[in-house]
């Protein structure tokens, strides 16, 4: 122990040290806390109740009270418990266990005290409308769906509560047998609510049609693709001006710029 | 029997209240009762009166969430209620973690762990206010309700009502922490919700009142108190316990053989000692 450490320390020094200790501990705690929270809220593969805000806003707005869970008459909704590897305390559902049965009166939404389940997003013309809900989008694995093998199955099509709209059957000739038809289910992005009735009904061992959050199950072509045959889409380029570019010829030899592919192979 | 009732009457009432509230919440989820729906984060009394956790609402506010009217009404109901009956009455009469930490404190006393653990306590009780503030900072930076994702209170309560998962681990952590690391550690030093209710309960009307003339200085009250610093007036002054950190658990009242402590409605007029107890805390 050095000599100076045995001397009493001044009040001023004590104060500064204590403040520094407090600030240091707060920083330490803040980093640990932030890292933990960041990890536990990172899960994106879960289906939220009807009317849920986008995940980022949902996580800050949901108070985890479970009133939506208690309002659900089918025990569809559950609260994530520790060990579920989902943001703890927040409501979600697993269609293959219990799907959303799309109640006409949507009892889970109006009970939400914080607006994390947004009543206005499921209201049309002043009335609750179950067709407005958007919990996810069903996708089909063409490899395991037996209808794509040529075996007749329309379980998902029959189970769909928006029969004939969210899932339709597309006919195609079965070239293998030469005399049968494929009856392939097709999900329609703009109608499907993500209720998961199809996923529950699917007859394969592991569901070949399943609901994913829409951000996961959809791609994005990007705004630079224009559907020239679609008047509304084509209007986006009505006022576009062509950009003319001109490539200069190689000064040495025109052949070089065409045939010298040395840096490609 | 009468003696048992006399020295444990409030403890028995508290346990009945805590368990009763849990049963009502549980019944709402399991059997569709409508007396008390939801959980301690936000609930509905009789399907009409909303109640919401004010600290959760604060975190939502700083995280950038839009606060709905139902939530604000719920927060107002809770705030007014606890401002009247004593903020930390929540801690000792409602919160399920209280049963865990009380059990840890009891066992700690029985095993005389304090006698082998006589080093200086590394943290002070003001820590809860730091945690309270830090929770808001983390909420603001991360854009989520930071404490709600780690709170053992809501984890355990939600667990009991909706399904526990690994929530029992949260109970074990708190229990072991209080038993082996720090006496009255969670409720008395760390819990930001306790800190929040301490601040809200500063002006509450129901107080434990000390009668110095009846006191025989046996100090049983201080031994049993989970927030000893609030009892600084014992044997010195006949004043009410004014610190918001008092949980109104009434253990001091029932262990006192001399009737030197009793609940009373605070006299709002000749109370010049407000703040005196807070000085001691610092």
Interface residues (C-beta under 8 A of the other chain):
Chain A: X22 X25 X26 X29 X30 X33 X34 X36 X37 X38 X40 X41 X56 X57 X59 X60 X61 X63 X64 X65 X66 X67 X69 X70 X78 X79 X80 X81 X82 X83 X84 X87 X88 X89 X111 X112 X113 X114 X115
Chain B: X28 X29 X32 X37 X38 X39 X41 X42 X43 X44 X50 X52 X53 X56 X57 X60 X63 X64 X65 X66 X67 X68 X70 X71 X74 X130 X131 X133 X134 X135 X137 X138 X139 X141 X142 X143 X144 X145 X146 X148 X149 X150 X154 X155 X158 X159 X161 X162 X163 X164 X165 X166 X167 X169 X170
